[in-house]
Amino acid sequence: QVQLVESGGGLVQPGGSLRLSCAASGSIFSIYAMGWYRQAPGKQRELVAAITNDVSTNYADSVKGRFTISRDNAKNTVYLQMSSLKPEDTAVYYCNLAIRSLGMGVKVYWGQGTQVTVSS
């Protein structure tokens, strides 16, 4: 079994910063791609940023230059540093990890979601 635990969401003023974390634990052999998605009320879930196991990254156009994704393989953790936050960044943020467990194939796991609210 694999568990993902997200943390770091909250309420922040426009222009502020937050850092999200997503830690995986359990029966993990290897973690491949890691990503962050978000879903705002009434909208579809969208990819925000992703990072591969060779540290290649890609970002949604709306967050380029403001958000940075990173990973700590020793801690099985992915981070999303968010700066210059805007009200339109308000959403529930979900981490998404492709994990190979011991003796099993690769499976995609989702975090429980963490609310980010940008408001004055």
C-alpha positions as CSV (number, residue, x, y, z in Angstrom):
1,Q,0.0,0.0,0.0
2,V,1.1,3.5,-0.8
3,Q,-0.1,6.7,1.0
4,L,0.3,10.3,-0.1
5,V,0.0,13.1,2.4
6,E,-0.3,16.7,1.2
7,S,0.4,19.8,3.3
8,G,1.0,23.5,2.9
9,G,-2.2,25.0,1.6
10,G,-4.0,27.9,3.2
11,L,-5.2,31.5,2.8
12,V,-2.8,34.0,1.3
13,Q,-3.0,37.5,0.0
14,P,-2.5,38.3,-3.6
15,G,1.2,38.6,-4.3
16,G,2.0,36.2,-1.5
17,S,3.7,32.8,-1.5
18,L,3.0,29.2,-0.4
19,R,4.8,26.0,-0.6
20,L,2.9,22.7,-1.0
21,S,4.4,19.3,-0.1
22,C,3.3,15.8,-1.0
23,A,5.1,12.9,0.8
24,A,4.6,9.3,-0.3
25,S,5.1,6.4,2.1
26,G,4.5,2.7,2.1
27,S,5.6,0.0,-0.3
28,I,7.7,2.1,-2.7
29,F,10.3,0.8,-5.1
30,S,10.6,3.8,-7.4
31,I,8.8,7.0,-8.1
32,Y,8.7,8.2,-11.7
33,A,6.8,11.3,-12.7
34,M,5.4,13.6,-10.0
35,G,3.0,16.4,-10.7
36,W,0.6,18.9,-9.2
37,Y,-3.0,19.5,-10.5
38,R,-5.6,21.9,-9.4
39,Q,-9.3,22.2,-9.6
40,A,-11.3,25.4,-9.1
41,P,-15.0,25.4,-8.4
42,G,-17.0,24.7,-11.6
43,K,-13.8,23.9,-13.6
44,Q,-12.1,20.8,-14.7
45,R,-8.9,19.6,-13.0
46,E,-5.9,20.9,-14.8
47,L,-2.2,20.1,-14.8
48,V,-0.2,22.8,-13.0
49,A,3.4,21.4,-13.1
50,A,5.2,18.1,-13.5
51,I,8.6,16.7,-13.0
52,T,10.1,13.5,-14.3
53,N,12.7,11.3,-12.6
54,D,15.4,12.9,-14.7
55,V,14.3,16.3,-13.3
56,S,12.7,17.5,-16.5
57,T,9.9,19.9,-15.7
58,N,6.9,21.4,-17.5
59,Y,4.4,24.1,-16.4
60,A,1.0,25.4,-17.3
61,D,1.4,28.7,-19.2
62,S,-0.6,30.4,-16.4
63,V,2.0,29.6,-13.8
64,K,5.3,29.8,-15.7
65,G,7.7,32.1,-13.9
66,R,5.7,32.1,-10.7
67,F,5.6,28.4,-9.6
68,T,8.5,26.0,-9.2
69,I,8.2,22.2,-8.9
70,S,10.9,20.2,-7.2
71,R,11.4,16.7,-5.8
72,D,13.4,15.1,-3.0
73,N,13.9,11.4,-3.9
74,A,15.4,10.6,-0.6
75,K,12.2,11.7,1.1
76,N,9.8,10.5,-1.6
77,T,8.4,14.1,-1.7
78,V,7.4,16.6,-4.3
79,Y,7.1,20.3,-3.7
80,L,5.4,23.2,-5.4
81,Q,6.7,26.6,-4.5
82,M,4.1,29.2,-5.5
83,S,5.0,32.9,-5.6
84,S,3.2,36.0,-6.9
85,L,-0.1,34.3,-6.2
86,K,-3.2,35.6,-7.9
87,P,-6.9,35.2,-7.0
88,E,-7.3,32.9,-10.1
89,D,-4.8,30.5,-8.5
90,T,-7.5,29.7,-5.9
91,A,-8.3,26.0,-6.1
92,V,-7.8,22.6,-4.5
93,Y,-4.4,21.3,-5.4
94,Y,-3.7,17.6,-5.8
95,C,-0.4,15.8,-6.1
96,N,-0.1,13.0,-8.6
97,L,2.7,10.4,-8.4
98,A,3.5,7.4,-10.7
99,I,4.9,4.8,-8.3
100,R,6.3,1.3,-8.8
101,S,5.7,-0.7,-5.6
102,L,7.7,-3.8,-4.7
103,G,6.8,-6.7,-6.9
104,M,4.2,-4.7,-8.8
105,G,3.8,-2.5,-11.8
106,V,3.5,1.3,-12.0
107,K,0.4,2.8,-10.6
108,V,-0.7,6.4,-10.4
109,Y,-1.7,7.8,-7.0
110,W,-3.5,11.0,-6.0
111,G,-3.1,13.1,-2.8
112,Q,-6.2,14.0,-0.8
113,G,-6.1,17.6,-2.0
114,T,-5.2,20.8,-0.2
115,Q,-7.1,24.1,-0.5
116,V,-5.3,27.2,-1.7
117,T,-7.2,30.5,-1.4
118,V,-5.8,33.7,-2.7
119,S,-7.8,36.7,-1.4
120,S,-7.4,40.0,0.3
